[in-house]
Amino acid sequence: MSDFMNPDRIAIGSDNPQAAALVSDLHAGIDAPVVVMDVRSEEMVKLASNALLATTLDNERPRAELARQGTGTSVLSRAGRDR
C-alpha cells in the first residue's frame, strides 16, 4: 500500500484526453507527478521500469547476502537510496 500511495510518478496511457483527465483525477490525493501519454508509450514506460527494477534487484541480491554474512548491513538499502 505504501508504494501505491508514494509512487515516483503516475503514468497514464490514453488516446482519449477526457479519459486521461478522469484517471488523473482519480489519483488527485497522491503526491506524484502525473505523466499522460499515448497507450503505446505508456506500455513501453511500464515495461522499461519493470525491467530496470528486476535487473537492479537481481544484481543486488548476491551483494546483500555477502553484506549480511559479513557486517549485517544491507547493501541494497544503502545503494538503492537514489531513485
C-alpha positions as CSV (number, residue, x, y, z in Angstrom):
1,M,0.0,0.0,0.0
2,S,2.9,2.4,0.8
3,D,4.3,2.0,-2.8
4,F,0.8,2.8,-4.2
5,M,0.4,5.9,-2.1
6,N,4.0,7.1,-2.7
7,P,4.9,6.4,-6.3
8,D,7.8,8.1,-8.2
9,R,5.3,9.0,-10.9
10,I,1.9,8.2,-12.2
11,A,2.0,7.2,-15.9
12,I,-1.4,7.3,-17.7
13,G,-1.7,5.9,-21.2
14,S,-4.7,7.1,-23.2
15,D,-5.6,8.2,-26.6
16,N,-8.7,10.0,-25.2
17,P,-8.0,13.3,-23.4
18,Q,-11.2,13.1,-21.4
19,A,-10.5,9.6,-20.1
20,A,-6.9,10.6,-19.2
21,A,-8.2,13.6,-17.2
22,L,-10.7,11.3,-15.4
23,V,-8.0,8.8,-14.5
24,S,-5.7,11.7,-13.4
25,D,-8.5,13.0,-11.1
26,L,-8.7,9.5,-9.5
27,H,-5.1,10.0,-8.4
28,A,-5.6,13.5,-7.1
29,G,-4.7,12.7,-3.5
30,I,-1.4,11.1,-4.4
31,D,1.7,13.4,-4.3
32,A,3.5,12.4,-7.5
33,P,3.9,13.9,-11.0
34,V,1.3,12.7,-13.4
35,V,2.6,11.9,-16.9
36,V,0.0,11.5,-19.7
37,M,1.0,9.8,-22.9
38,D,-0.4,7.6,-25.7
39,V,-1.1,4.0,-24.8
40,R,1.9,2.5,-26.6
41,S,4.3,4.9,-25.0
42,E,2.9,4.2,-21.5
43,E,3.2,0.4,-22.1
44,M,6.9,0.9,-23.0
45,V,7.5,3.0,-19.9
46,K,5.9,0.3,-17.8
47,L,7.9,-2.5,-19.4
48,A,11.2,-0.5,-19.1
49,S,10.5,0.4,-15.5
50,N,9.8,-3.2,-14.5
51,A,12.9,-4.5,-16.4
52,L,15.0,-1.9,-14.6
53,L,13.6,-2.8,-11.2
54,A,14.1,-6.6,-11.8
55,T,17.7,-6.0,-13.0
56,T,18.5,-3.9,-10.0
57,L,17.1,-6.5,-7.6
58,D,18.8,-9.4,-9.3
59,N,22.2,-7.6,-9.3
60,E,21.9,-6.6,-5.6
61,R,20.9,-10.0,-4.1
62,P,24.4,-11.5,-4.1
63,R,25.9,-8.4,-2.6
64,A,23.2,-8.1,0.0
65,E,23.8,-11.7,1.1
66,L,27.6,-11.1,1.4
67,A,27.0,-8.0,3.4
68,R,24.6,-9.8,5.7
69,Q,27.2,-12.5,6.3
70,G,30.0,-10.0,6.9
71,T,28.7,-6.9,8.5
72,G,25.0,-7.4,9.0
73,T,24.1,-4.3,6.9
74,S,22.1,-4.4,3.8
75,V,23.9,-3.1,0.7
76,L,20.6,-2.8,-1.1
77,S,19.2,-0.4,1.5
78,R,22.3,1.8,1.0
79,A,22.8,1.6,-2.7
80,G,19.1,1.8,-3.5
81,R,18.6,5.2,-1.9
82,D,18.8,7.1,-5.2
83,R,15.6,7.0,-7.2
